[in-house]
Amino acid sequence: MGTGIGDVIRREAGRDVDLPEDDGRRWLRFPCPFCGKLRAAISYEIGLFKCFHADCDVKKLWVSRDDAETIRRFWLQIEQAVRNTKSKWGKWVSWSECGRSSDAREKKRNSQATQ
């Protein structure tokens, strides 16, 4: 899978950082390696680091992913978005229809229905 979020944090900090062990929980809290306040959280599962302290210079870090990995990871959400779109629109809307007003779409539907 490549570089993990721990490697990204260490690279950004420019030093070895003591990170919590992945114990299966989605978010683990620990002292921020950038500002030192106990307001940071890391998720090994989604590859994200977030510091919630207002004065921290590094608010978020994440693992870069290529498109194929993102699609593999979020395929359930993508399928749900497709189902939602199909249920709302009934069919895929072509690019040429996107700029038309709703009156023009209604006229087109009516002309197709009468044919």
N, C-alpha and C positions, 0 to 999 in steps of 0.2 A: 504494500500500500504506500510505501515511500516514507517521507518524513512525517513523524507524529507531532502532536501539539507540544510535547515536552521539548523536542528538538527546536521547534520554532521559538519557544520562549527562551531557551538557552542561547540561541543565535542572536535574538533581539537584545537580550541582557548582556551579551558579550562575556559571559562567565557561566560556570556551573551553578545551577540553581537547584535547591532542595525542593522537589515537588512531591506532593502526596502520592502514595501508591494507588493504583486503580483498584478499587474494591468492588466494582460493579455498580455503584451508585451513579446516577446520571451527572450530578454536580458535586464536586468536592471543594470545600472552602479551605483557604490557606492564606498566610501572609503574602501580600503582593511582592514579587521580587523587584519591582520597579519603584514603588513608593514606600513599601514596608508596612503599610496598614493592613489590618486583618479584614479586608473587604474584597478579596479576590476569590474567584471560583474558576475551576477547570473542569471541562468535560472531555474525557478521553474518547467517549462514544461518538460525539459529533465533532471532535477536533477543534474546540473553542476555548479560549481564555478570556475572562472578563474581569476587570477591576471596577468596583462600584464607588471608589473614593473620588471625590470631586477634583482633588488636586493631582491625581495621577496623570502622568504624561502618556502612558500606554493604556488606553481604555479597552481595546479589543485586539486579539490576535486569533487567527484561524489558519488551519491547514489548507493550502491551495489544492484544489482538486481539478482534474480534467473533466470534460463534459461527460465522458463515458462513465466514469466513476460516480458522478453526481446522479446520472440517470439510473444506474444500478441501485444506488442508495435510496433514492426517493421515488421509485417506480410506483409504489402504492398511491402516493400523493398525486403523481402525474396522472395515473389512471382515473383517480377521483375527479381531478380537474377536467379531464376529457368528458367523463360522464356528466358532470355539472353543465359543461358547455353544450353538450348534445341535448340535454333535457331542456335547457333554456332556449336554444336556437332551433332545435329540431333537425338540423343538418349543419354541415360546415358552411360557413359564409365565405364566398370567394372574395379575393382582394378587391375586385372591381365593384362589389356591392358595399364595401365599407364606407365609401364617401357619399353614398346616396342618402337622401332624406328618408324618413319613415314612410312618407306619402308615396314615394317612388317604389319602395319595396312592397307596399300594400297594393299598388296598381299592378305590379309584376305578379304577385301572388294571385290576384283576382283574374288576370288574363290567363294564367296557367290553369286555374281551376275551371274556367269556362271552356277550355280547349278539349 
